Amino acid sequence: MSPRRPGTTTLTLLAAIRDGDAYGLDLVERTGLSSGTVYPVLGRLRRRGWIEGIWEDQAVADREGRPRRKYYRLTPTGARVLDEELGRIVGLTREARA
C-alpha cells in the first residue's frame, strides 16, 4: 500500500507557508481556512518534518503589546513534497487536456 498523497488542505497550507514565514492566524487569513482546520494540520505537518515552528523573540511581542507568535516555515522536505505534488497536479491537468 502506497502512502497517502497530501490533500488540498495540506497543499494549500504548504503553499501559503512557502510564500513566506507565517503564524497561525496569518495562515487562516492567507488561505481562508478555519482555525479549527489550520492548527491541527500544522501539527501534523510539523510531526512529518514538512514544516518547522520558530517562536519569535519575546521582546518583539512585548514591544507590540501582544503574545509571542510561532512562525512556521517549510523544511527542505516540505518544499520537495509541495513541488512534487504541484508538478503531479500540473501533469494530470495536461494529460486531461490532451
Secondary structure, 3 states (H helix, E strand, C coil): CCCCCCCHHHHHHHHHHHCCCEEHHHHHHHHCCCHHHHHHHHHHHHHHCCEEEEECCHHHHHHHCCCCCEEEEECHHHHHHHHHHHHHHHHHHHHHHC
